[in-house]
Amino acid sequence: MLSRGGSLGRLVALGLGLAAGLALTGFWPNTPLHAVSTDRIDTFAVATGYCDDSVEAVYLLDFLTGNLQAVVLSKQTGKFNAFFVRNVAADLGVDLGRRPRFLMTTGLAELRRTGGARLSPSRSILYVAEVSTGQVAAYSIPWSSAAWVAGQQMSAQILMLDKASFRSAAQAAAARDGN
């Protein structure tokens, strides 16, 4: 059986622990959680990624054509009013007749504006890899937060930031041939 003093001691310890925890939360860095979604089916992939802190784009990749599209909902109307396109098959040197195998995901980046333009790269970078060629490319939407807030329609080509090879030519040929 607990004594009255033991119960009081535990209550005091609990109170002190709670007070210390609350005090520490004021000093702990506040890091927002950003979640993205990616999914695919036989010949189609979809992913989401932030344009800025308050809106995200939906990226759609058609494996049959290599066409990548991104759409963004209007803040004013709740309907799609920003449209971006690019053919990633051309960028990655993909032979569409050989049934490409794409992978797609997004990540966050704070890239600088270039050339003093009012457009800046979106906060999310879209990465598209094609397994049979061994190529990967990074893409961004040319984004204008001011145009989005004003409800202006946007339409542009998705920007390819860079591409790289993640397989040698021999490995890519073996993957293409199914080995």
JOVENGI-V320414 format. One record per helix or strand of 3 or more residues. SS is the DSSP state (@ for helix, = for strand). FROM is the first residue (numbers start at 1). TO is the last residue. If there is no record, write none. Layout:
# JOVENGI-V320414
ss=SS from=FROM to=TO
ss=SS from=FROM to=TO
This chain:
# JOVENGI-V320414
ss=@ from=4 to=25
ss== from=38 to=41
ss== from=44 to=52
ss== from=55 to=62
ss== from=67 to=73
ss== from=80 to=87
ss=@ from=88 to=92
ss=@ from=96 to=98
ss== from=102 to=108
ss== from=124 to=130
ss== from=135 to=140
ss=@ from=145 to=149
ss== from=154 to=157
ss== from=159 to=165
ss=@ from=169 to=176
